[in-house]
Amino acid sequence: MELAIATIIALLPIINPFSTAPLFLAITEGDTEAERQEQARKGVIYMVCILLAFLVGGTFIMKLFGLSLPGLRIAGGLLVAGVGWKMLYPKDDSGQTSAERHESRRKQDVSFTPLAMPSLAGPGAISVTIGLASLATDWLDFVAITSGILFVAVMVFVTLRLSTRLVSVLGVNGLHAMTRMMGFLILCVGVQFIVNGIIGVASSPEMVHGIMRAINTAPGF
C-alpha cells in the first residue's frame, strides 16, 4: 500500500496531466469530441504499457549496462530536477519545434507520439519507474507499483477527457500557475533523488572500505 501511494506521489506531478491538457487540445484540433476521447484512451493505454515495460525490465536494464542504484538515483534525480526546472520556467513552444507542431496537427493518430511519448511517459516518468522497480523485493511490490500506475492513468484519462472544460475554467494563466506548482514539487523530488543517491554512494561498502584503507595507510596510523 505504501509503495502504491509512493508511486502516485512520484509519478503524478511528473506526468502532470494539467500541463498536457493544452497540448492535447492543440494536437487534436479539428477532431470531434468522440475522436478526442479515442485519442485520449489510446494515449493513456500506450503510457501504461511503456511504464510497465520499464517497470518489469528496469532491473534487467541496470544489470545489462552495469548501473548501480545510487548512480541511477543521481542520474534520475538530475533528469527529474531538469524537468521541474523547465516547468518552473516553461517555453512558449512547450518543447516542440514548429515542424513537430505541424506534424502533430497533420497526423490522424497522435496517441502514441507526441501524446504518450514524450508528453505522458517521458524520460522523467520512465526514470522514476525504474527507480521504483529497484525498491521492489517481491511480486506484491510490483503489484503495488502497477496499481499506482493504473491509478495515475485513470487520473490522466479523466483530465484529458475534461480538457476542454478544464481550459475554459482555469484559463491559460490558471494552467500556467498549476504547471509551476507541479514544477516546484518535481524539482524537490529530483533533489531528494540526488541526495539519496549521494548518501547511497557514501554509505556503500566499497566507499567505506576505501576510506578505512586510506585512514589505515595514512602516516601516523
JOMOCOR-V635682 format. One record per pair of residues at least 24 apart in sequence whose C-alpha atoms are under 10 Angstrom apart, sorted by the first residue. I is the first residue (numbers start at 0). J is the second residue. D is the distance in whole Angstrom. If there is no record, write none. Layout:
I;J;D, I;J;D
This chain:
0;139;10, 0;140;9, 0;142;10, 0;143;6, 0;144;9, 0;146;9, 0;147;9, 1;140;9, 1;143;8, 1;144;9, 1;147;10, 2;131;8, 2;134;9, 2;135;9, 2;139;10, 2;140;7, 2;141;9, 2;142;9, 2;143;6, 2;144;6, 2;145;10, 2;146;10, 2;147;8, 3;131;10, 3;140;8, 3;141;9, 3;142;8, 3;143;5, 3;144;5, 3;145;8, 3;146;6, 3;147;5, 3;148;8, 3;149;10, 3;150;9, 4;143;8, 4;144;8, 4;146;9, 4;147;7, 4;148;10, 4;150;10, 5;131;9, 5;143;10, 5;144;8, 5;147;8, 6;127;9, 6;128;8, 6;131;7, 6;143;8, 6;144;6, 6;145;9, 6;146;9, 6;147;5, 6;148;7, 6;150;9, 6;151;9, 7;144;9, 7;146;9, 7;147;5, 7;148;7, 7;149;9, 7;150;7, 7;151;6, 7;152;10, 8;147;9, 8;151;9, 8;184;10, 8;188;10, 9;124;8, 9;127;7, 9;128;9, 9;131;9, 9;147;10, 9;184;9, 9;185;8, 9;188;8, 9;189;10, 10;119;10, 10;120;10, 10;123;9, 10;124;6, 10;125;9, 10;126;10, 10;127;7, 10;128;8, 10;147;9, 10;148;8, 10;151;7, 10;152;10, 10;185;9, 11;119;10, 11;124;9, 11;147;10, 11;148;9, 11;150;9, 11;151;6, 11;152;9, 11;154;9, 11;155;9, 11;181;9, 11;185;10, 12;83;9, 12;124;9, 12;151;10, 12;178;9, 12;180;9, 12;181;5, 12;182;8, 12;183;9, 12;184;7, 12;185;6, 12;186;10, 12;188;9, 13;79;8, 13;82;8, 13;83;8, 13;86;10, 13;118;10, 13;119;8, 13;120;9, 13;121;9, 13;122;10, 13;123;7, 13;124;6, 13;125;10, 13;127;9, 13;181;8, 13;182;8, 13;184;9, 13;185;6, 13;186;10, 13;188;9, 14;46;10, 14;117;10, 14;118;7, 14;119;5, 14;120;7, 14;121;8, 14;123;8, 14;124;7, 14;151;9, 14;152;10, 14;155;8, 14;181;10, 14;185;10, 15;118;9, 15;119;8, 15;151;10, 15;154;10, 15;155;8, 15;158;10, 15;177;9, 15;178;8, 15;181;7, 15;182;9, 15;185;10, 16;118;9, 16;119;8, 16;151;9, 16;152;10, 16;154;8, 16;155;5, 16;156;8, 16;157;9, 16;158;6, 16;159;7, 16;162;9, 16;178;9, 17;155;8, 17;158;7, 17;159;8, 17;162;8, 17;165;8, 17;166;9, 17;173;10, 17;174;7, 17;175;9, 17;177;7, 17;178;7, 17;181;9, 18;86;9, 18;93;9, 18;118;9, 18;174;7, 18;175;8, 18;176;10, 18;177;8, 18;178;6, 18;179;9, 18;181;9, 19;93;10, 19;114;8, 19;118;7, 19;119;8, 19;155;9, 19;158;9, 19;159;8, 19;162;9, 19;174;10, 19;178;10, 20;155;9, 20;158;7, 20;159;6, 20;160;9, 20;161;9, 20;162;5, 20;163;8, 20;165;8, 20;166;8, 20;174;9, 21;93;10, 21;159;9, 21;162;7, 21;163;9, 21;165;9, 21;166;7, 21;171;9, 21;174;8, 22;92;10, 22;93;8, 22;100;10, 22;103;10, 22;113;9, 22;114;8, 22;118;9, 22;162;10, 23;103;10, 23;109;9, 23;110;9, 23;113;9, 23;114;7, 23;118;9, 23;159;7, 23;160;10, 23;162;8, 23;163;10, 24;159;9, 24;162;7, 24;163;7, 24;166;9, 25;100;9, 25;103;9, 25;104;7, 26;100;8, 26;101;9, 26;102;9, 26;103;5, 26;104;5, 26;105;8, 26;106;9, 26;107;9, 26;108;10, 26;109;7, 26;110;10, 26;113;9, 26;114;9, 27;103;8, 27;104;7, 27;105;9, 27;106;9, 27;107;8, 27;108;9, 27;109;8, 27;110;10, 28;103;10, 28;104;7, 28;105;10, 29;104;9, 30;107;9, 32;160;9, 32;163;9, 33;160;10, 34;107;10, 34;108;10, 35;110;10, 35;159;9, 35;160;8, 35;162;10, 36;156;9, 36;157;10, 36;159;8, 36;160;6, 36;161;9, 37;108;10, 37;110;9, 37;160;9, 38;107;9, 38;108;7, 38;109;7, 38;110;5, 38;111;9, 38;114;9, 38;115;10, 38;159;9, 38;160;10, 39;109;9, 39;110;7, 39;111;10, 39;114;8, 39;115;9, 39;155;9, 39;156;6, 39;157;9, 39;158;9, 39;159;6, 39;160;7, 40;110;8, 40;152;10, 40;153;10, 40;155;10, 40;156;7, 40;157;10, 40;159;9, 40;160;9, 41;108;9, 41;109;9, 41;110;6, 41;111;8, 41;114;9, 41;115;8, 41;156;10, 42;108;10, 42;109;8, 42;110;4, 42;111;6, 42;112;8, 42;113;9, 42;114;6, 42;115;5, 42;116;9, 42;118;10, 42;119;8, 42;120;10, 42;152;10, 42;155;10, 42;156;9, 42;159;10, 43;110;8, 43;111;9, 43;114;9, 43;115;7, 43;119;8, 43;120;9, 43;149;10, 43;151;10, 43;152;6, 43;153;8, 43;154;10, 43;155;7, 43;156;6, 43;159;9, 44;110;9, 44;111;9, 44;115;8, 44;149;10, 44;152;8, 44;156;9, 45;110;8, 45;111;6, 45;112;10, 45;114;9, 45;115;6, 45;116;8, 45;119;9, 45;120;8, 46;110;9, 46;111;8, 46;114;9, 46;115;5, 46;116;7, 46;117;9, 46;118;9, 46;119;6, 46;120;5, 46;121;9, 46;124;10, 46;148;9, 46;149;10, 46;152;8, 46;155;10, 47;115;9, 47;119;9, 47;120;8, 47;145;9, 47;148;7, 47;149;7, 47;151;9, 47;152;7, 48;115;10, 48;120;9, 49;115;9, 49;116;9, 49;119;10, 49;120;7, 49;121;9, 49;124;10, 49;125;8, 49;128;10, 50;119;10, 50;120;7, 50;121;9, 50;124;8, 50;125;6, 50;126;10, 50;127;9, 50;128;7, 50;129;9, 50;145;9, 50;148;8, 51;125;9, 51;128;8, 51;129;10, 51;132;10, 51;141;10, 51;144;9, 51;145;7, 51;148;8, 51;149;10, 52;125;10, 52;128;10, 52;129;10, 53;124;10, 53;125;7, 53;126;9, 53;127;10, 53;128;7, 53;129;6, 53;130;10, 53;132;8, 54;125;8, 54;126;10, 54;127;9, 54;128;6, 54;129;6, 54;130;9, 54;131;8, 54;132;5, 54;133;9, 54;135;10, 54;141;8, 54;144;8, 54;145;8, 55;128;9, 55;129;9, 55;132;7, 55;141;8, 55;145;10, 56;129;8, 56;132;9, 57;125;9, 57;126;9, 57;128;8, 57;129;5, 57;130;8, 57;131;9, 57;132;6, 57;133;8, 58;129;7, 58;130;9, 58;132;7, 58;133;6, 58;135;10, 60;129;9, 61;129;9, 61;133;9, 67;196;10, 67;199;10, 67;200;9, 68;129;10, 68;130;8, 68;133;7, 68;134;10, 68;195;10, 68;196;8, 68;199;8, 68;200;9, 69;130;10, 69;192;9, 69;193;8, 69;194;10, 69;195;7, 69;196;4, 69;197;7, 69;198;8, 69;199;5, 69;200;6, 69;201;9, 69;203;9, 70;193;9, 70;195;10, 70;196;6, 70;197;8, 70;199;9, 70;200;8, 71;126;8, 71;127;10, 71;129;9, 71;130;7, 71;133;10, 71;192;9, 71;193;9, 71;196;8, 72;126;8, 72;127;9, 72;129;9, 72;130;7, 72;133;10, 72;189;9, 72;191;9, 72;192;5, 72;193;6, 72;194;9, 72;195;7, 72;196;5, 72;197;9, 72;199;9, 73;189;9, 73;190;9, 73;191;9, 73;192;6, 73;193;4, 73;194;8, 73;195;8, 73;196;5, 73;197;7, 73;199;10, 73;200;10, 74;126;9, 74;189;9, 74;192;9, 74;193;8, 74;196;9, 75;122;9, 75;123;7, 75;124;10, 75;125;9, 75;126;5, 75;127;7, 75;128;10, 75;129;9, 75;130;8, 75;189;7, 75;190;10, 75;192;7, 75;193;8, 75;196;9, 76;123;9, 76;126;8, 76;127;9, 76;130;10, 76;185;10, 76;186;9, 76;187;9, 76;188;7, 76;189;4, 76;190;6, 76;191;7, 76;192;5, 76;193;5, 76;194;9, 76;195;9, 76;196;8, 77;123;10, 77;186;9, 77;188;10, 77;189;6, 77;190;7, 77;191;10, 77;192;8, 77;193;7, 78;122;8, 78;123;6, 78;124;10, 78;126;8, 78;127;10, 78;186;10, 78;189;7, 78;190;10, 78;192;10, 78;193;10, 79;122;8, 79;123;5, 79;124;8, 79;126;8, 79;127;8, 79;182;10, 79;185;7, 79;186;7, 79;187;9, 79;188;7, 79;189;5, 79;190;8, 79;192;9, 79;193;10, 80;123;9, 80;182;9, 80;183;9, 80;184;9, 80;185;6, 80;186;4, 80;187;7, 80;188;7, 80;189;4, 80;190;6, 80;191;9, 80;192;9, 80;193;9, 81;123;9, 81;182;9, 81;185;9, 81;186;7, 81;189;8, 81;190;10, 82;121;10, 82;122;9, 82;123;7, 82;182;7, 82;183;10, 82;185;7, 82;186;7, 82;189;9, 83;123;9, 83;178;9, 83;179;8, 83;180;9, 83;181;7, 83;182;4, 83;183;6, 83;184;7, 83;185;5, 83;186;5, 83;187;8, 83;188;9, 83;189;8, 84;179;9, 84;182;6, 84;183;7, 84;185;8, 84;186;6, 84;187;10, 84;189;10, 85;178;10, 85;179;9, 85;182;7, 85;183;10, 85;186;9, 86;175;9, 86;176;10, 86;177;10, 86;178;6, 86;179;6, 86;180;9, 86;181;8, 86;182;5, 86;183;8, 86;185;9, 86;186;9, 87;175;9, 87;176;9, 87;177;10, 87;178;7, 87;179;5, 87;180;8, 87;181;8, 87;182;5, 87;183;7, 87;184;10, 87;185;10, 87;186;9, 88;175;10, 88;178;10, 88;179;8, 88;182;9, 89;175;9, 89;178;9, 89;179;8, 89;182;9, 93;118;10, 94;118;10, 119;152;10, 119;155;9, 123;185;9, 123;189;9, 127;188;10, 127;189;10, 127;192;9, 130;192;9
